[in-house]
C-alpha cells in the first residue's frame, strides 16, 4: 500500500473538500458517526482541511492511496457498511458501468469531528 502521510508527497487535488462527501445518505452517516472515511478515485482534501456538513465540522486526518483489493470489512465499516461486499454493491449502484478491479487505486480520506 502506498500511504502518503507527508503532505509534501501528495499529488495535486482533483477537486475541493466540498466535493468529498455529497450523497445525502453519506452526509447523514458522517453526522451520525457511522462514516469516518471516504474513498474516491481522486484526491479532494489535504490533511488538516475542515469539511463542513450540516453546520458540523470534520477535520481530515489522513489521506492515502489504497487498492480495492486491499479493502477489508473494517475499511467498509469506516464507510458506513458492514462488509466489503455491501460497500462494493453500493458503489456499483452509483456507477453501474464501473468495473470493480482489485488493482484499481482510490484515495482514502479519513476524518473525525472537530471538537469545539
N, C-alpha and C positions, 0 to 999 in steps of 0.2 A: 504494500500500500504506500502510496505517496502521501505523506502527511506534512502539509506546509504549515508549520507552526509560526514561522517567522514571516511577518508582514512583507518583508523585502523579497521573499521567494514567491509570492503570489503573482499570477498574471493579472493583467488589467481586467476590471469588471466588465461583464456583458450587459449589465443593467443596473438599476438603482435598488436600494433596500426596500423602497415602496413596492417593488415588483416581486419581492421574495415570497411572501405568503399572501395570496389574493383570493383563493377559493373560500366562500363563506363558511363551509364546513370546517376547513382547516383553520380559519381565523378563530372559530369557536373552540376548536381543540387546543389552540395555543392559549387562549384566555383561560380555559378550564385547567390548564396544566397537563393536558394529555399529549401534547405535541411539543417536543423540546428541540427538534431539529427538522430541517427540510433539505431534501436533495433535489438539485436542479441540474440541467445539462449545461448551465453557465454559472458564473460567479456573480452574485448580486450584492454582496456585502463584504466589508472589511471587519476584522476583529476590532471590537470596541464600538462599532456603529450601533446606534439605537434605532430599533424598529418600533413604530407606534401603531397599535391595533386597538380600535375602540377606546381611545383615551388611556390605554395601558401601554407601558413601555417595557421593552425587552432588549437586552444587550447581547450582541453576537460575541460568543466566547471563543469559538474555534471555527476555522474554515479549512477544509482539506479535500483532497480528491480520493474517490473510492470507486472500485468497480462494482457493478451489480452482482457479480459472482461472490463478492466478499460479504454481502448483506447477511445478517443473522436475524433471528427473531427479536433480539434485543434492539437492533437497529430499527426494525419495524415498529417496536413499541415507542421508540423516540419519535416516530412519525405518527403515532396515534393508532396503530394497528396491532393486532395480536400476533400475527405471523408474517413472514416474508411473502407467502402466497397471498394473503389478504392485501398487503401493500401493493404487490405486483398487479393484482386484478384491478385495484383502484386506479393505479397509474395507467394501465392499458385501457380502462374505460374512458379516460380523458383523452388518450392518444391512441385510437383504435388501430392505426396502421403502423405504429411504432413496434419494432422488434424488441424483445427483451433478451439482450445478448449479455452473457456473463462477463465478457471483456469490456463492455461499454462502461465508460467512466462518467461519473457525476460529481458535482461539487456538493459537499456536505456543509451546511451552515448550522452550527449548534448555538442555541441561545437560552437565556434564562430571564425571568422577570427582574426588572430593576427595583431594588429596594429603595424606598423613598423615606 
